């Protein structure tokens, strides 16, 4: 299922599982194997219809990984011997063995999401419903998980229904793509037909299509659009050589230092291993830095240490400003009242000022019809947008963002990117911890990779992504060895068409 943020995707999915169906007025029917889903026995519904929430913290019920994996089976009365067998198999399948005995509070956001997925799959559901399941997974983990979904569907006949803004790998695997618009199913088509239809009408959601399809369409192909990397590489290789090479702009000069971290060490417990080891990083005014890395690498911890939320036990952070804002992976934590309007007024103590800021920004304007809504009633993308707005109202010099594009549709990401460019032009420093490679390639001034507790590389996006094998853009993977040096789809098009003169 695809659709803009707030189009009703999550609400629709929750109608399919009675235990979590939202309260409100409903018409129509949901049938499971010919019967109304409300008539299913609770045990059968729990076992046969699996659901993974958008927010990992909304689903976890115990305090340890081992007990979380077994919780659903224990409640369903599954014998202990079978529970041990199923849990062992699922922990191995998801690569959880290394943190099987950990406390939930010690897990990264991505690890918590992987745990939720495993906790649902251990029930062996007949229908698997997932709400943005890869939103907090790094590219390698997301690819592995998507491959697992394909295997479940193709080999075991598992029925899978999911929503996802990150469609590069998922789109070609689907049997059908459903398009939601303003609470209605606008159309449902096979992937190649849906890609052609969206590109033909130049729909905003065409931006979410796989990169090979967008590139091929722009270069004149109208039938049998390529969806996979293999198909895309075949399409590019068959084009006549343009004879043009990309001309890259020079990277910006270093800016004024505003925050400097030197040789930081941090651990959550004196007997625990270090999460940050000899971590050093310099932040500059008017620059946007994207920090990437695997799940559990310490990205969120690093952000909280830079913000002053967590103290390092060795090393120091030199800050030239105390106007530092931090937004966590769970944007709901920043709201204190039952209406967005009240929260925004609290943030800046002037309704006139925040209303002016709201009207001035294309990204935030779409919050206007939501001002009387309770923040907890918003969609994931709407909540993310509202939290970002509240953060910017505090007029920070340094903005530290943990997964800021999570839950945003492609059009909203473009608007956010434009806002980032405006903020850096004003001299603000932005740091985003993210798994969103495409966004980082387009809007960051520099990209850094966090591994083994420290920054192992930091370069301009062009160099960063062209030298990486896995942590790189779809356009770079598609064009490598054919049109070397291209990082974005636009660059591939310019180079392939000879337009880059």
Order of alpha helices (4+ residues) and beta strands (2+ residues): beta-alpha-beta-beta-alpha-beta-alpha-alpha-alpha-beta-alpha-beta-beta-beta-alpha-alpha-alpha-beta-beta-beta-alpha-beta-beta-alpha-alpha-alpha-alpha-beta-alpha-beta-alpha-beta-beta-alpha-alpha-alpha
